[in-house]
């Protein structure tokens, strides 16, 4: 099943793929550690968000976060982005019911300087061969994650679409990793298997 990236559907498929893989359960049996993934909105994101499917995917992640936790976006550039679309953090949203013809026109008018610093936050929680959580989170949440992977949207898109493992992207300086790198190197088979599973997800590339 092809899914849009980024989207809640992509995260759900990632969770399913990892938890249904017996080899991952074996090689990751001793792994303990979660990731906070921070994808920063850049020019590539503003261009992609003019595609209704991709904008819907982005909004599906934002509005999957419960309303009381979405308040943590208030006062951030992400709130400015939503305001420019005429959307509110205070309301629950059926993202399938929105008028994407109008919303994508509004995205086209946004300048990066107006929303610089806006980001999408994803929490990936791994524990003894299981992926316990793959979900969007709000700013300031999960800051104590064992690892933090951050970078511009364009770098994450390159990783997902070109099936490049994150280690390569980090070595190229396109993504930044913070955390217990010695632990990661001791468990490199787990990391490689996860990367393989992430790359196995079919991405919807139709316009």
C-alpha positions as CSV (number, residue, x, y, z in Angstrom):
1,X,0.0,0.0,0.0
2,X,1.5,3.3,-1.1
3,X,1.1,6.1,1.5
4,X,1.8,9.9,1.4
5,X,4.8,11.2,3.2
6,X,4.5,12.9,5.6
7,X,1.2,11.7,7.0
8,X,-0.4,9.9,9.8
9,X,-1.0,7.0,7.4
10,X,2.8,6.8,6.8
11,X,3.4,6.6,10.6
12,X,0.8,3.9,11.0
13,X,2.3,1.9,8.2
14,X,5.8,2.3,9.8
15,X,4.4,0.9,13.0
16,X,2.8,-2.0,11.3
17,X,5.8,-2.9,9.2
18,X,8.2,-2.9,12.1
19,X,6.0,-4.8,14.5
20,X,5.2,-7.5,11.9
21,X,8.8,-8.3,11.1
22,X,10.2,-11.3,13.0
23,X,13.8,-10.6,12.1
24,X,13.5,-7.1,13.7
25,X,12.1,-8.6,16.9
26,X,15.1,-10.9,17.1
27,X,17.9,-8.4,16.3
28,X,16.3,-5.6,18.4
29,X,15.6,-7.9,21.4
30,X,17.9,-5.9,23.6
31,X,17.3,-2.4,22.2
32,X,16.0,0.2,24.6
33,X,15.6,3.8,23.3
34,X,13.4,6.3,21.6
35,X,13.8,9.0,19.0
36,X,12.5,12.5,18.7
37,X,12.5,13.4,15.0
38,X,12.3,17.1,14.1
39,X,11.6,18.0,10.5
40,X,12.0,21.7,9.9
41,X,9.8,23.4,7.4
42,X,11.9,24.8,4.5
43,X,11.4,25.9,0.9
44,X,10.9,22.3,-0.2
45,X,8.1,21.9,2.3
46,X,6.3,25.0,1.3
47,X,6.5,23.8,-2.3
48,X,5.3,20.3,-1.5
49,X,2.5,21.7,0.7
50,X,1.0,23.2,-2.5
51,X,0.1,19.5,-3.4
52,X,-3.3,18.8,-1.7
53,X,-2.3,15.2,-0.8
54,X,0.9,16.3,0.9
55,X,-0.7,19.2,2.7
56,X,-3.5,16.9,3.9
57,X,-0.8,14.5,5.2
58,X,0.9,17.2,7.1
59,X,-2.3,18.4,8.7
60,X,-3.3,14.8,9.5
61,X,-0.2,14.7,11.8
62,X,-0.8,18.1,13.5
63,X,-4.5,17.3,14.2
64,X,-3.8,13.8,15.4
65,X,-2.3,15.4,18.5
66,X,-5.0,15.9,21.1
67,X,-6.3,19.5,21.4
68,X,-5.0,20.1,24.9
69,X,-1.5,19.2,23.8
70,X,-1.7,21.2,20.5
71,X,-1.7,24.3,22.7
72,X,2.1,23.9,22.9
73,X,2.3,25.1,19.3
74,X,0.9,28.4,20.4
75,X,3.3,31.3,20.0
76,X,5.5,29.2,17.6
77,X,6.0,29.6,13.9
78,X,3.9,26.5,13.4
79,X,0.9,28.4,14.7
80,X,1.7,31.2,12.3
81,X,1.7,28.7,9.4
82,X,-1.7,27.4,10.5
83,X,-3.1,30.9,11.0
84,X,-2.1,31.8,7.4
85,X,-4.2,28.8,6.3
86,X,-7.1,30.0,8.4
87,X,-6.8,27.1,10.7
88,X,-6.9,27.0,14.5
89,X,-5.1,25.0,17.1
90,X,-8.2,25.2,19.3
91,X,-10.5,23.3,17.1
92,X,-10.6,19.6,16.3
93,X,-10.3,19.2,12.5
94,X,-11.6,16.6,10.1
95,X,-8.7,17.0,7.6
96,X,-10.6,15.2,4.9
97,X,-13.3,17.8,4.9
98,X,-11.1,20.8,4.2
99,X,-11.0,22.7,0.9
100,X,-7.5,22.0,-0.3
101,X,-7.9,24.0,-3.5
102,X,-8.2,27.1,-1.3
103,X,-5.6,26.0,1.3
104,X,-2.9,25.2,-1.3
105,X,-3.4,28.7,-2.8
106,X,-2.8,30.2,0.7
107,X,0.4,28.1,1.1
108,X,1.7,29.5,-2.2
109,X,1.5,33.0,-0.7
110,X,3.5,32.1,2.4
111,X,7.2,33.3,2.6
112,X,9.7,31.1,4.4
113,X,10.8,34.0,6.6
114,X,7.2,34.2,7.9
115,X,7.2,30.7,9.3
116,X,10.9,30.0,9.8
117,X,11.4,27.8,12.8
118,X,8.2,25.8,12.2
119,X,8.7,22.1,12.5
120,X,7.0,18.8,12.6
121,X,7.8,16.6,15.7
122,X,7.6,12.8,15.5
123,X,8.2,10.4,18.4
124,X,9.4,6.9,17.6
125,X,9.6,4.6,20.7
126,X,11.5,1.3,20.4
127,X,11.6,-1.3,23.3
128,X,13.0,-4.9,23.1
129,X,12.0,-5.7,19.5
130,X,8.8,-3.7,19.5
131,X,7.9,-0.3,18.2
132,X,5.6,0.9,21.0
133,X,4.8,4.3,19.6
134,X,5.1,6.1,16.2
135,X,3.2,9.4,16.7
136,X,3.3,13.2,16.2
137,X,4.0,15.2,19.3
138,X,4.0,18.9,20.2
139,X,7.0,21.2,20.8
140,X,8.7,20.5,24.1
141,X,7.4,17.0,24.4
142,X,9.7,13.9,24.5
143,X,12.8,16.2,24.9
144,X,14.3,13.4,27.1
145,X,14.3,10.9,24.2
146,X,17.5,8.8,24.0
147,X,18.1,10.2,20.5
148,X,17.2,13.3,18.6
149,X,17.3,13.4,14.8
150,X,16.7,16.8,13.2
151,X,17.1,18.6,9.9
152,X,15.3,20.3,7.1
153,X,12.2,18.7,5.5
154,X,14.2,18.4,2.2
155,X,16.7,16.1,3.9
156,X,14.0,13.8,5.4
157,X,12.2,13.8,2.0
158,X,15.5,12.7,0.3
159,X,15.9,10.0,2.9
160,X,12.4,8.6,2.5
161,X,12.0,9.0,-1.3
162,X,15.5,7.9,-2.3
163,X,15.6,5.1,0.3
164,X,18.8,6.4,1.9
165,X,19.5,5.2,5.4
166,X,19.7,8.0,8.0
167,X,23.3,7.1,8.9
168,X,24.4,8.1,5.4
169,X,22.4,11.4,5.7
170,X,24.0,12.1,9.1
171,X,27.5,11.4,7.7
172,X,26.8,13.8,4.8
173,X,25.8,16.5,7.3
174,X,22.2,16.7,6.0
175,X,20.7,15.4,9.2
176,X,21.9,15.9,12.8
177,X,21.9,13.2,15.4
178,X,22.2,13.8,19.2
179,X,22.3,11.0,21.8
180,X,24.2,8.0,23.0
181,X,26.1,7.2,19.8
182,X,28.3,4.6,21.5
183,X,25.1,2.7,22.4
184,X,23.9,3.0,18.8
185,X,27.2,1.6,17.4
186,X,27.0,-1.4,19.8
187,X,23.5,-2.1,18.4
188,X,24.2,-1.3,14.7
189,X,22.4,-4.4,13.5
190,X,19.2,-3.1,15.1
191,X,19.6,0.3,13.4
192,X,20.3,-1.2,10.0
193,X,17.3,-3.5,10.2
194,X,15.0,-0.6,11.1
195,X,16.4,1.5,8.3
196,X,15.7,-1.4,5.9
197,X,12.1,-1.7,7.1
198,X,11.5,2.1,6.9
199,X,12.8,2.0,3.3
200,X,10.4,-0.8,2.4
201,X,7.4,1.4,2.7
202,X,6.0,2.3,-0.6
203,X,5.5,6.1,-1.0
204,X,2.6,7.6,-3.0
205,X,4.3,9.8,-5.6
206,X,1.3,10.5,-7.8
207,X,0.6,14.2,-8.2
